[in-house]
Amino acid sequence: MTSPPPFDESQPYATGYGVQSPYPGTPAPPPRPTNSLAIASLVCAFVLAPLGVVFGHMSLSQIKRTGEQGRGLAIAGLIVGYLVMVAAIVVVVVGVVMVVFLAQSLEEFDNAHRRPTIEPTPSTGDPLPAFDPPATLGSNCQYPTTTEPADKPVQTPQTGRTSTTPPSIPATIVTNRGDIGLELDNAKSPCTVRNFTNLARQGFFDDTRCHRLSVDPGLRLLQCGDPTATGTGGPGYRFPNEYPSNQYRLTDPALKSDVVYPRGTLAMANSGLGTNGSQFFLIFDDSMLPPQYTVFGKIGTKGLAVLENIASAGVKGGSGDDGEPAVEVTIESVAVG
């Protein structure tokens, strides 16, 4: 009987675990590389969003073909890129709206703070143009409010269509220097006549001073209608020009050329086209002006005599030919109709 060899404790007991197999095994696959465009997409999304979006789409396309890693990075780049682009568009739109609003506000503010005035021109000019009624005459009178409040409580005139009949409406300006009779030209400037009538019937002109007299040879007029008597007051709204301005295109150079505003003309003062308010002027001798002041009536013979008496006293202070009248002229009331 054969005995087994004695156990040699110096030899490890083979258990089958941890023993290297005599046969070669399959090696672990190397890690897949991260797509470089995916990384670029995420980085560019914060720096240049449109480029990040482009890289994101290119990365996803490459990953689909090659099986590279980085899909999450590419998607994150796309999300961030689109969000940044949307935010940028919103900022631009809001910025443009604010700039437009600010520009309009500044223009309105500037117009509100300009003195409605009339500047004489030294050259000779043509007569006022023949009246050709615009198709929209009196069809939609509008009186939008200005940034400056009214200098005296008053309701704005009724907006919308106004009739051009009767063609002429009588009115009287009662002053401390005498009455000035008027014929308001409703046929040519109905929206302006509506404004004047509205202000007169609410007593807007009552107890106001005529703040400016010009005795310049080319500009002879008395300017009234400002409750503050400073040249900057108004009713808190404005409205567009009518005759003779509406006989020209806005781009027509003739709109800036001189015409003769004849003796006896009643017209609106303004600080630019479309800035009419409450101030008006009464011409007591032919005056040279560009056709940018709405004519809305005529002054009667007795009224012209009153104006000439006021002008004969000259300008306050005795120097110059344009300024506050030397004799105080106060409108006590205005009656229309």
C-alpha positions in Angstrom: 0.0 0.0 0.0 1.4 3.2 -1.1 1.3 6.2 1.4 0.7 9.7 0.1 3.6 12.0 0.4 3.8 14.1 3.5 2.1 17.5 3.4 4.5 20.3 2.6 3.3 23.4 4.5 5.6 25.6 2.4 3.4 25.1 -0.7 0.2 27.1 -0.8 -3.1 25.3 -0.9 -4.6 25.8 -4.4 -8.2 26.7 -4.0 -8.9 27.8 -7.6 -9.4 31.5 -6.6 -6.7 34.0 -7.6 -4.8 31.4 -9.5 -3.8 32.7 -12.9 -5.4 30.8 -15.7 -3.0 29.1 -18.1 -5.2 30.5 -20.9 -5.1 34.2 -21.9 -8.4 36.2 -21.1 -10.1 39.2 -23.0 -8.5 42.5 -22.0 -10.9 45.4 -20.7 -11.8 47.8 -23.5 -10.1 51.2 -23.3 -12.3 54.2 -22.1 -14.0 56.0 -25.0 -12.7 59.5 -25.6 -14.9 62.6 -25.0 -15.9 64.4 -28.1 -14.0 67.6 -28.3 -16.8 69.5 -30.0 -19.0 68.7 -27.0 -16.6 70.4 -24.7 -16.3 73.4 -27.1 -20.1 73.6 -27.3 -20.4 74.1 -23.5 -17.6 76.6 -23.3 -18.7 78.6 -26.3 -22.3 78.7 -25.0 -21.2 81.1 -22.3 -18.9 83.1 -24.5 -20.5 83.1 -28.0 -23.9 81.4 -27.8 -24.6 80.9 -31.5 -21.2 79.2 -31.9 -22.0 77.0 -28.9 -25.3 75.9 -30.5 -23.5 75.1 -33.8 -20.8 73.1 -32.0 -23.5 71.3 -29.9 -25.4 70.0 -33.0 -22.1 69.0 -34.7 -21.0 67.2 -31.5 -24.3 65.2 -31.2 -24.0 64.2 -34.9 -20.4 63.0 -34.4 -21.2 61.1 -31.1 -24.0 59.3 -32.9 -21.5 58.0 -35.5 -18.4 57.4 -33.4 -19.9 56.4 -30.0 -17.7 58.9 -28.3 -18.6 60.2 -24.9 -19.8 63.8 -24.2 -23.5 63.7 -25.2 -24.4 65.3 -21.9 -21.9 68.1 -22.4 -23.3 68.7 -25.9 -26.9 68.8 -24.7 -25.9 71.2 -21.9 -24.1 73.4 -24.4 -27.2 73.5 -26.6 -29.5 74.4 -23.6 -27.2 77.1 -22.3 -26.6 78.5 -25.8 -30.2 78.7 -26.7 -31.0 80.3 -23.3 -28.3 82.9 -23.7 -29.5 83.7 -27.3 -33.1 84.1 -26.1 -32.0 86.3 -23.3 -29.9 88.4 -25.6 -32.8 88.9 -28.0 -35.1 89.9 -25.2 -32.5 92.4 -24.0 -32.1 93.9 -27.5 -35.9 94.2 -28.0 -36.4 95.8 -24.6 -33.4 98.1 -25.3 -34.8 99.2 -28.7 -38.3 99.9 -27.2 -36.7 101.9 -24.4 -34.6 103.9 -26.8 -37.6 104.7 -29.0 -39.7 105.6 -26.0 -37.0 107.8 -24.6 -36.4 109.5 -27.9 -40.2 110.3 -28.2 -40.3 111.5 -24.6 -37.3 113.8 -25.1 -38.8 115.2 -28.3 -42.1 115.9 -26.5 -40.3 117.4 -23.5 -38.2 119.6 -25.8 -41.3 120.7 -27.7 -43.1 121.4 -24.4 -40.3 123.6 -23.2 -39.8 125.6 -26.4 -41.4 129.0 -26.4 -44.1 129.1 -29.0 -42.9 132.0 -31.1 -42.8 133.5 -34.5 -39.6 134.6 -36.1 -39.6 137.4 -38.8 -37.9 136.8 -42.1 -36.3 139.7 -44.0 -37.0 138.6 -47.6 -40.1 139.2 -49.6 -42.4 136.3 -50.3 -45.5 135.0 -52.2 -49.0 135.3 -50.9 -50.6 132.5 -48.9 -51.4 129.6 -51.2 -54.9 129.1 -52.6 -56.9 126.8 -50.4 -57.4 123.2 -51.8 -59.4 121.3 -49.1 -57.6 118.1 -48.1 -59.7 114.9 -48.3 -59.3 114.4 -44.6 -60.2 118.0 -43.6 -62.0 117.9 -40.2 -62.4 114.1 -40.4 -60.4 113.3 -37.3 -59.4 116.1 -34.9 -57.0 114.9 -32.3 -55.6 116.7 -29.2 -53.0 114.4 -27.5 -51.8 115.4 -24.1 -48.3 116.7 -23.6 -45.8 115.9 -20.8 -46.4 119.4 -19.5 -49.7 119.8 -17.6 -52.2 122.6 -18.4 -51.3 125.9 -16.9 -55.0 126.5 -16.3 -57.7 123.8 -15.7 -59.4 123.0 -19.0 -61.0 120.0 -20.7 -59.6 118.9 -24.0 -61.8 119.5 -27.1 -63.9 116.7 -28.4 -62.0 114.5 -30.8 -63.1 113.0 -34.1 -65.0 114.5 -36.9 -66.0 118.2 -36.9 -68.1 120.0 -39.4 -66.8 122.7 -41.7 -70.2 124.5 -41.6 -70.9 127.2 -40.9 -67.8 128.3 -42.8 -67.4 131.4 -40.6 -68.0 131.8 -36.9 -68.0 135.2 -35.2 -66.0 135.8 -32.1 -64.9 138.8 -29.9 -61.8 139.2 -27.7 -62.7 141.6 -25.0 -59.5 143.4 -23.7 -58.8 146.3 -21.3 -57.7 148.2 -24.5 -60.9 147.6 -26.5 -62.8 144.8 -28.2 -61.2 142.8 -31.1 -63.8 141.3 -33.4 -62.9 138.1 -35.3 -64.3 135.8 -37.9 -63.1 132.3 -37.3 -62.4 130.4 -40.5 -64.1 127.1 -39.8 -64.0 126.1 -43.5 -60.2 126.0 -43.7 -59.1 125.1 -40.2 -62.0 123.4 -38.4 -59.9 121.5 -35.8 -58.2 124.7 -34.8 -61.5 126.6 -34.6 -62.9 123.8 -32.4 -59.9 124.2 -30.1 -60.2 128.0 -29.9 -63.9 127.7 -29.2 -63.4 125.1 -26.6 -60.8 127.2 -24.7 -62.9 130.4 -25.0 -66.1 128.8 -23.6 -64.2 127.4 -20.6 -62.8 130.8 -19.8 -59.2 129.7 -20.5 -58.3 133.0 -22.0 -60.1 135.1 -19.3 -57.8 137.4 -17.3 -54.7 136.5 -19.2 -52.1 139.0 -20.5 -50.9 139.3 -24.1 -47.2 138.7 -23.4 -45.5 139.7 -26.7 -45.6 142.6 -29.1 -43.5 142.8 -32.3 -43.3 146.0 -34.2 -40.5 144.8 -36.5 -41.1 146.0 -40.1 -41.3 142.4 -41.2 -43.3 141.0 -38.3 -46.1 143.1 -36.8 -48.2 141.2 -34.3 -49.6 140.8 -30.8 -49.2 137.3 -29.2 -51.7 136.1 -26.6 -53.2 132.9 -25.2 -50.6 132.0 -22.5 -52.0 131.9 -19.0 -48.5 132.3 -17.6 -47.7 135.3 -19.8 -44.2 133.8 -20.2 -44.4 132.4 -23.7 -44.2 128.8 -22.5 -47.7 128.2 -21.1 -50.4 126.1 -22.7 -53.5 123.8 -22.3 -51.6 120.5 -21.7 -52.3 119.1 -25.1 -51.2 119.8 -28.7 -52.7 119.3 -32.2 -51.6 119.3 -35.8 -51.3 122.2 -38.2 -54.0 123.0 -40.8 -54.1 125.7 -43.5 -51.7 126.8 -45.0 -49.3 124.0 -43.8 -51.6 121.3 -45.2 -51.2 122.7 -48.7 -47.6 121.4 -48.8 -45.9 118.1 -48.5 -43.7 117.8 -45.4 -40.6 117.4 -47.7 -41.5 120.4 -49.8 -38.8 123.1 -49.5 -41.6 125.7 -50.0 -42.8 124.9 -46.5 -39.7 126.8 -45.2 -40.0 129.7 -47.7 -41.5 133.0 -46.8 -45.1 133.9 -47.6 -47.1 137.0 -46.7 -49.4 136.7 -43.7 -51.6 139.6 -44.6 -52.8 142.4 -42.3 -55.8 141.2 -40.3 -54.7 137.5 -40.0 -55.4 135.4 -36.9 -53.0 132.5 -36.6 -51.7 130.0 -34.1 -48.2 130.3 -32.5 -46.2 127.1 -32.1 -42.7 125.8 -31.5 -42.8 123.6 -34.5 -45.2 121.8 -36.8 -47.8 119.9 -34.8 -47.2 121.7 -31.5 -50.2 124.0 -31.5 -51.8 124.7 -28.1 -53.5 127.8 -26.8 -51.2 130.7 -28.0 -52.2 132.7 -31.0 -51.2 135.9 -32.6 -53.0 138.8 -34.3 -51.3 140.4 -37.3 -51.9 144.2 -37.7 -49.7 144.6 -40.8 -48.4 142.4 -43.6 -45.8 140.0 -42.1 -43.3 137.6 -43.6 -43.4 134.1 -42.2 -43.0 130.5 -43.5 -46.4 128.8 -43.9 -46.0 126.8 -40.7 -48.5 128.8 -38.6 -52.2 127.8 -38.9 -54.4 130.6 -40.1 -57.9 130.3 -38.5 -59.5 133.6 -38.8 -59.6 137.3 -39.7 -59.5 140.4 -37.5 -62.2 143.1 -38.0 -61.5 146.7 -38.8 -62.2 148.0 -35.3 -60.0 145.3 -33.8 -57.2 146.3 -36.1 -57.5 149.9 -34.8 -57.2 148.5 -31.2 -54.1 146.6 -32.1 -52.5 149.6 -33.8 -53.1 151.7 -30.7 -51.3 149.1 -28.6 -48.5 148.9 -31.1 -48.1 152.7 -31.1 -46.9 152.6 -27.5 -44.1 150.2 -28.5 -42.3 147.6 -26.5 -41.8 147.8 -22.8 -38.5 149.5 -21.9 -38.5 151.6 -25.0 -35.8 149.6 -26.7 -36.1 147.0 -29.3 -39.0 146.0 -31.5 -40.0 142.7 -30.0 -40.9 142.0 -26.4 -43.6 142.7 -23.8 -46.0 145.5 -24.8 -45.3 148.8 -23.1 -49.0 149.0 -22.2 -50.5 146.0 -20.4 -53.0 144.2 -22.6 -55.3 141.8 -20.6 -57.9 139.6 -22.2 -61.0 139.9 -20.0 -63.1 137.4 -21.9 -63.6 135.7 -25.3 -67.0 135.2 -26.8 -67.7 132.8 -29.7 -70.9 132.7 -31.7 
